[in-house]
Amino acid sequence: MINILYIAVGEGGSDQALITLIKELENKVNPYVILGRLASQSTIEKLQLENIPYSIFNYDFFWYPTKKNVWNYITRPIYAIKLRNKKKHFTRQVIELSRENKIDIIHTNSSAFQFGFAAAQLLKIPHIWHLREYQSLDFGHSHAYSFSYLKKLLRTPGNFNIAITQGIYNFYQLQEKNSTIIYDGVLKQNYKPENHPKEPFFLFVGRIVKEKGIFSLLNSYKNYRQKGGTFKLIFAGNYSSKTKQKIDRLIEEAGIQNYIIFKGALATNQIYDLMNHAMALIVPSPFEAFGLITAEAMFNKCLVIGRDTAGTKEQFDNGQKKQHQEIALRFTNEQQLTTHLISMEQNGPSYYGETTQQAYDSVSTLYSIENNAKQIKRLYTTVLTR
């Protein structure tokens, strides 16, 4: 079996995808996972439940803060020195752990960590970089040191890249000789969702932050209410107190506070239950790298209303190409989203029944756990024979 060291964020969709992969590769790889300082209790419990060995290191994302802040520009040289020192420290820790566990491949599950690459280079073993985010477009941060520096690392001999979408592949200007596109495995190909009657609410799932298009969604929903819409809007996800204050101020000014519900972070089964009952999942993020939640909604036969950009658009396009018809409702501005919300209420869920079925058929093959694991296992074998 192949001994793989996985470097993970510690929380979020990327870890969910990673644990799903490891479970599917059971008896084919010996995994060891390290988590950063953001490690959530939920992720730790999932690793423990699956008997996956892990350690928690004190690392964080290796990127610069947003360029829009002048102070960050002034202090960037100091920040660069701190990043360099942290990189050296965690590289040493990874090397030590890799030697103890006779690691064959280091698999970094995010583009925002560089020490796994550095450790693999020194150990002279293959490194796989799983590129899951743009960093600048979706999170508003600058790449550590520079974007050109990261692209140089991605092309280094001994490094191999997995892009989770064509958009990510193009963004990093990857090369065929050491890079491939492998879509995340979301659920089993034979997954069957619960069949519940739809209830009068729209759903948003994910981090409740500006970068996810939250305020654009609220503006559209406000206009929908002003035009006579009656469905409620449910948010499921984490949020900061500062962001929540801005949201509360906006919804109070619009007089819609009685129609918006915040559920906080929920377990996966609770999210799926909401999807089973929701009229539609709304994905307003302008730069969603892949959009795990979009695929999950489609697996659960929940209509998706999504912004026609980045990974959301790619999923819609993939489905349209495969099914020869649209598998979701697209929008490019707030007015179009408002129109979709009104149409959804006027037409009812049965009107979109074929769309949700075509979406389910599409994701069941494109984003199945089996297909994802098969492709990644093939890549492991390939990189060890080069």
DOLUMBA-466273 format. One record per residue (C-alpha): x, y, z; residue in one letter. Coordinates in steps of 0.2 Angstrom, whole numbers, plus 5000, padded with zeros to 4 digits. Layout:
N
XYZa...
END
This chain:
386
500050005000m500550184997i500950295013n500150465010i500350615021l498950735018y499050925023i497350985027a496551155032v495651085047g493851135043e492751165028g492251085012g494051045007s494250935022d492550855019q493150805001a494750745008l494050625021i492750565008t494250524997l495250435011i493750325015k493550274997e495350224996l495250115011e496449965009n497350054995k498250195004v498950215022n498450395026p499150515039y498250685040v498950845048i497750985052l498151175055g497651285069r495851305061l495551125065a493651105070s492950985082q491850915068s493350875057t494350795072i492850685076e492650625058k494450575057l494250485074q492650395068l493550335053e495150285063n496250405052i497850445061p498150635062y499150775071s498750955073i500051085069f499951265072n500051325054y498851445045d498551495027f500151555018f499551715009w499551905011y498052005017p497052095005t497852224993k496552354997k497352395014n498752515013v499452465030w499652285023n500752355009y501852445021i502052295032t502252175018r504152145020p503952105038i502451985034y503551905021a504951865034i503651795046k502951685032l504751625027r505151575045n503451485047k503751395031k505451335037k504751285054h503351175047f504451105033t505551035047r504050965056q503350885040v505050805036i505150725053e503350655053l503650595035s505250495040r504350425055e502950355044n503950315029k502850425018i502950394999d501950544994i501450715002i499750774996h499350955000t497550985000n497551174997s498551294986s498751405001a500151295010f501951285003q502851195017f502251025010g503051054994f504651115002a504750955013a504450844998a505850924988q507050895002l506450715005l506550684986k504750614986i503350664975p502250804980h500450824974i499651004975w497750994976h497251174970l495551214977r495451404978e495951554968y496551644984q496451814976s494751804968l493751704980d494551754997f495251924993g497051884998h498751894988s499751744985h501251724997a502751804990y501951824973s500851744961f502251714948s503251634962y501851504966l501651464948k503451434947k503351304961l501851224953l502951184938r504451114948t504950934944p504350814957g502750914959n501050864952f499450964952n497650924953i496451064948a494651044954i493951134939t494551194922q494351374929g495751334942i496751244929y496751404918n497051524932f498651444938y499151424919q499551234923l500351124910q499850954904e501450864908k501150874927n499350934930s497650864928t495850914932i494950794944i493250854950y492850824969d491950664974g490350724982v489250574985l489050394980k488450364962q486950264969n486550404982y484650424984k483950574992p482550585004e480850634995n480050765005h478750895000p479551064997k479251205010e479151395006p480951445009f482551474999f484151415006l485951485007f487351365014v489151415017g490251545025r489151705028i490451835021v490451965008k491551864996e490151734995k488951864988g487951885004i487452065002f487052044984s485851904989l485052005002l484752154990n483852034978s482851954992y482352124998k481752164980n480852004979y479852044995r479452214988q478652134973k477552024984g478651874987g478151775003t479551635004f480751655018k482651645017l483651525028i485551545030f486551395036a488351435040g489651525051n489751715052y490751845061s489951965073s490552105062k489752035047t488151995056k487952175062q488052235044k486752105039i485652145053d485752335049r485252295031l483852185034i483152305047e483152445036e482252345023a480952285035g481252095031i481952035048q480451925051n480751835035y482651785037i483251645048i485051615053f485351425058k487251435061g488351295056a487451135054l487950945052a487950875035t486350775038n485450935044q486051025028i485350885017y483750895026d483551075023l483951045004m482650915003n481351035009h481951195001a481251274986m482951314979a484751334985l485451504980i487351514976v487751704974p489651694976s490551774961p492051664962f491651494968e493151384964a492051224963f490551244974g490351084983l488751144990i488051164973t488350984968a487650924985e486051014982a485950934965m486250764973f484750804984n483650854970k483551034976c483451164962l485051274961v484951464957i486751514954g487851654948r488451614931d490251634935t491851534940a491551354946g489651374947t489551414929k490751264925e489651144934q488051214925f489051204908d489551024912n487850974916g487051064901q488350974889k487950804897k486050824898q485850934882h484751054893q484951174908e485151094925i484951244935a484451434934l485851554930r485951734935f487251874932t486552014942n485352054956e483852094945q483951924937q484051834954l482551924959t481651874944t482051694947h481451704965l479751774959i479551644945s479951504957m478551554969e477351584954q477751414945n478051304960g479251164962p478451034950s478751154936y480651134939y480550944942g481350894925e482751024929t483150944946t483150774939q484350814925q485450894938a485450734949y485850624934d487250744929s488150754946v487850564949s489150524936t490250684935l490550704954y490350534961s491550474975i491950324965e492550424950n493550544960n494450404970a494850304955k495650454946q496750504961i497250324965k497850314946r498850474949l499650414964y500250254955t500850364940t501950494951v502850344960l503350274943t504050434936r
END
